[in-house]
Amino acid sequence: MVHSIFDLFKIGIGPSSSHTVGPMVAGNRFVASLKQLDQITHTTRVRIDLYGSLALTGRGHATDTACILGLMAQTPSEVDPDNIQLYIDRVKSNNELILAGEHCINFDISDDLCFNFTESLKQHPNGMKICAYDKQNNVLLSRRYFSIGGGFVVAESEFNQQANEQVSLPYFYNSARELLAICQKENKSIAEVMLANEKHLGEDKINSRILKIWRVMDACIKRGIKTPGVLPGSLKLKRRAYQMHQKLIDNNSTDSIDSLDWLNLFAMATNEENAAGGRVVTAPTNGAAGVIPAVLAWYLKFHSKDDEKAIIEFLATSAAIGLLYHRNASISAAEVGCQGEIGVACSMAAAGLAAVMGGTPMQVENAAEIGMEHNLGLTCDPIDGLVQVPCIERNTMGAVKAINASKLALQNDGRHLVHLDDVIATMHQTGLDMMSKYKETSLGGLAINVVAC
């Protein structure tokens, strides 16, 4: 079970936490197991099979690239995005791969990386199998992994273990009701509860680590703003953040509507960088990585009087809410549709904003509830399997909804009809009921009604 801020906010690369970061993590785990068994030097070939959504939208989500990087022991947080294409070109040109960064093996992408478009593993739509062979073609190691959203990966043997995990925390909670009861009893904010738990988990320099997460988010926004051009992939989609920024800096108006233009800019800049495979923070996923940074950047630009305090409170509060979705529902679009990505990010951002705007824990919970309630049923139907349309603009809409959800909650005293726990349960059930073609397969919705040119 996930408990930490730094589990939800992870530094990685685009375009997808479940389809890029997850498979890279799985590749790393596999080669680590090979090393532990002292089988690296005996390995002559590795085969990867992708199933379900990983297969159907894998090429558009750079899953093939991520798998190769993982086998090479490149990690999402450390790999240089500018060097990725160089690594892949070498594998393609030589049909060789440096396994674990130390042992050369044959690797033909067309034969050793298989997209099983019509098969899915029963545990989760994002399933994959990795097998290592010796020179006699004997299996040295075979593992199944599942990328369950937000860059989280579980092996087949671990799939049902997380629910039974027992962790001792000073303020353990499994529901929003339990969280609010703790806040009331201890006279603490949601952020204070989260930070106390973080300290108990043994995290060192918590505040500096949170501020580092924000610096990566901020750097992503700035790169997106200053980078013109066209995004990679079949859509040949033009980047818009650069031109949006030029128009904004030429406009001296202080109209409140213009502040939403800045919000849109921050969200779009982040997700254009994500779509380009740049450095990004899962928040809580890559496809929804623009919502939380955009709302926080907007707050810092137009409302903040103490930036560091606001950043820590915003992200700690957001993480506390995100953990509820991770524990009780899903943040995987392949499992519950885009409500599990944009919807969750909107809910988290609304909570974070309500907190830094002075909201009580009840108002913060109400903001989170409103943020999800009006994203229920949101499908995931990326055109041509790319994290571009409707994904990039959808982040701007999630950010706008988060601000409005926060405003609505702060205008009330915190008492409301629909509780966050109820909307989380509803989101989960709605996702389970949703037809699979609307869950990151590119087999329905916009993906089949708009022709990719």
PyMOL commands that set and color helices and strands:
alter all, ss='L'
color gray80, all
select helices_A, chain A and resi 5-8+17-36+52-56+63-71+81-94+109-112+156-158+162-164+176-186+190-200+206-226+241-250+256-275+291-302+307-328+333-336+338-340+342-356+361-373+383-385+391-410+420-433+436-438+446-449
alter helices_A, ss='H'
color red, helices_A
select strands_A, chain A and resi 10-13+45-51+96-99+103-106+113-116+126-133+139-149+152-155+279-282
alter strands_A, ss='S'
color yellow, strands_A
deselect
rebuild
show_as cartoon
